[in-house]
């Protein structure tokens, strides 16, 4: 009988420290999220990753009309210093590494965090963590932008400059390629678009003169990245090695950074949520593990922090058990295997080197194209980056529909036993109670009533003056936080100065006919259009604050490719705006895309407004992450059809839409 090999490693002198273990968490209220954080830390989590709800991310208070039905759904609502105080109750911030996924409102949330740390008596110079603060990718993929690109970039620079002097252990900007891959980016696009963003930030910071020239290298060393890892394991691992080598090259050649430690590619990662499937969701456990290995196996390109999605995120919000399961996956790899005992196991591989060099060469070519356009901001404003992401996402979906890219349980081996993991009274997910929003509204009203309004007015005036004069926004924001200013008031003040922004949608690329048989659907569109007396017109709308527009964009593209006239105005519309647009544009069908969990209330609002306007003959279809019982409720309200991630054949959805319009026109006749 053989015995276990417990011999000491030979290829490394000492065992590496593991990466920071995180789970992306936050929901309902600050108090409930605090309980979850303390529970996760007790289970061995070594850092926090805070998920904020959509109103907080976009600068609205819970009682704002745009926040309706979004409060506490995809993260924790933080409206003021009291909420931030409750969020970190009994968690010593001086000893915690905290990541905050916040972008447009990053200066404000960081100000609230600093104010809460000050109350704890923490030394600001010991505070460690990260604000994501990558606004460029918000225009491309995630949609929680607020202001136009130029002032948004200035706010990012403010945070970098202020933290450099006041919070030297803090990562003030987390260049985020994660959401680029979620929006369909290829590995080359993820490399080049993210690095172009980092270049835009560093160029802006250098031009501002906020950091002395002789100290610039140290500031470069505080820039970090947040990346994605998908299922193509070898490619993803090579992508990370390419990232480290290209970043070292850029820092050295473009910015003259001589110290190696300031050129290190420091990154955190959440592995791909895009590839998680609603059918046979238990398969997602294997997917998450394989994706994690791509960012931890190569020592020279190992993640500094890892957060894993839960197996059931394609179904809804994960429960504490589901998050624990993902945490245990990290702990097993780090502590039960010998991974951390060896040098980079891929060094010397000719195949790995070949792939890395190929990725680097393609990424350099793409970076050169973006540079020729004037940089990342110009490539956003011209819609180049967004258009390329929509095109690559269309190609990805086309390959899945055609069966060329196999997704187990979705387009191959679809027969399945019922999953015991997704059964039970809770349906296998966490549901945010409806009373959360009502309580948040009452709470913020009480907060406003109990503060010194003169101090608030004075703080807002100073904030507005700083924004108007181009001064660093951080000190007046911290003062505003301590005076009791709310998230919505901070956002409104800066909107008054900078204005609001609607990013290009990127749906105007050339038609495709390689994703299933479009010819039959096109014929049906022509036939129905002839009966209607004009071209079938389809409004695609995203009500509420959900900025994840990938699905809506692909529906809009496919509808246009099938011959329909499409109305799509992008994200962040109120139900009233959608209903009014449907009537003014005289559309034949409305498609609503909602991924934030707010589908019941938002769809009900749209339907009620259509009925009140006498337009209830316009059929409505809905897509999103929608549990079966909610789909039943939506149909009972009058929704014509409901589509979820399992409905991956977009051409089939288009065929359904045409039939729904045809049936409605025949009924009207």
Steps between C-alpha positions, in 0.01 A plus 500: 500500500638842400539777753416868448780719370555749781846602385597865499475687168815525295416778256430781747675603820185573696127469471324805354236682695155437357306770321229698681177297524188703425136459414309780329222572745243751616121508494183637659637730772829607652413312819426172319810536282713562809376171647595324176847657496577402858373147435717465187807633682441245776499226233847594380440776250799738515362810327169669424352573158202731532213484253297823499147523364432683174369826652819529705716426195328766292457770765136480604329478839247221569204738465598624153261400222785332310583288806152351515509121540882495477587559867707219653451269202852448362693636793479703819349850500732761653338842507694676773761469772257315725469220243877478457543493876252212530657314207833468680377476858749293708735464201826689568569677170863564588560123486267415211565481125182633340414500132210721392344448158411861435585722205310821419438565869840368617614833650183515708500141626870527583423822688232322703746216566766744619249680721395167657867405550563838665217426743669170586823689570680325215823634356420591138852401394427141611174463308543242225271393221373604160245723334426360154463853360530399131246722331601423140379141514167627635432668166588173326343224705354547846313827466535662843648818354346834600705788361664554158845344444715813556373597849478134594867457415578808709317347798707183461817710498381680815469169685844383384669825601326524838560138603863521392558763770248389761447123457826361355394134546175549307457400134310805371425361157423147396514477120217257441508266201259260673190662355658528158509120476144489635407728209659258252862617484753262348826447694672751271226758557513442874876555496504803272187682621603465865857611436373793289286602796798485735703712256220759482489521880878527540529757221224705662664472841839600360353797313320624813828553683328389822787264578863620490697367203760329718225312689294396197639145490373433850151619401511267197568218745162558667303434180346154509284293267188286529474230237284214382586137432285290270483133411778487239750413769828512305407820317388670822820407681708624207296820498603565860867443419459738204340758730798491739758531221318774308440705815866475592587614147259798510615615843864478402488641146213751515536628857864429582425298813832348599410315821371149427261503795312800355465322164336188642162409357297481820154365441193356659263274316145377493463211263247506220135539598399530135564128447291384796192316380142489617446144365682238710639770734698244701746490206601854592704368793745336257507808279589726792782270611653474151481876453665561837793275409577725202586788736679313780710227336756727332703653784637783284144607414315395817207708623549707813135455599234258379123515535289226352137512394262245646367206303146646491563858385326428169189426708507797739677632810716235674429400860767498776554125444564557130760767575662272757529225237694735270722610789580137585606443140771764539612368838531142374715603204719725715546278805440137400701497178872569453436782254667770712818299553645532150636757259306569181422161351447646150840665461693339216193371317537581131125461443412746778765746380366481144144576610605783733706666227212472252260666745750777574556573132126525424444712808781741398334542159163579661665741745661679208161538328347647815798730547461626143136589578613718788487244780237309696265795563488583129442131420204504741347820367530381138330172606793300356560297815131440567436396140788251508366345821149466355647337189711250697207419730281440194761261364520316834124455515487394136753224570293376794180504296667313215644242741858591407569608859370228731341597830419185692136484603404788273565404137627144559410226748190684610323199654533530875392370835322758718754694707448458877718810548238726343199351677353585837289781632745776405544375143876482548554878513481793740199729457510861620177577693276772356498692828872581461430792266220643714722487808789662311275788394377557855856477627637764265214735582585463867869558423420828324274613784765436766795689349609863513368639173726807516807276512361293213433808284846638569665166416304470174596856404869422556465177304337681208766770505781242493339320206438824312856624549667169420639455851560155649164366607612276787535737798165675439340157448634372835376819668161448335488140623565612856237776470236242410471554124338203321609303196221650292589854605866447411400354164250779427755769585755361255234440234416870519865583427601226255169401345387144425617274220353233275765272352486362142316167481727341237217311329551649154741245351441304180238226491591137554342187359717234658308445823224267402257534210402866484345462156179340630454765767571777250226363276259499793597858587433608141165319496383647830630845404295485180186420700577781746548746215847597621815336635467309826637731770661361819588713803773351720507667840696477825291643784659588834869534579623163368790585268584147384394562142666206322179300462295799391763593243506151352119490480502839327768385254325173420161671458653744254677217318164326466361805324316677780520871567659530843472774761774467764611802701733327745481460875345670802151589387196545722187293432331829405766574238468152351120514485511849347762394244290197402200723435689780327694257279181300434677168554345157451676324789706588808788292635616575855840380627551495879781317679490672839217294650255791473299350215163458678458860612655665194303292249179560695567874484555493123181296445295731723620805308419339166148416620449852635595639159273263310801318352454165672468337157880526461637158603785494753769232526755484782852359531732465798598286796144407593398208726219276374247627753572859397458405134155366587418826679616708203281304261206544736557877478467481124857445379495309171824303553789469745857408404784401732866400444392150394342658191828547316365467145441866417359422157234282663412791730463722193268244342288504817484879497379505139229242584389705801466813286320307227253351748435843650436659160258224401314541829478877447370447148 
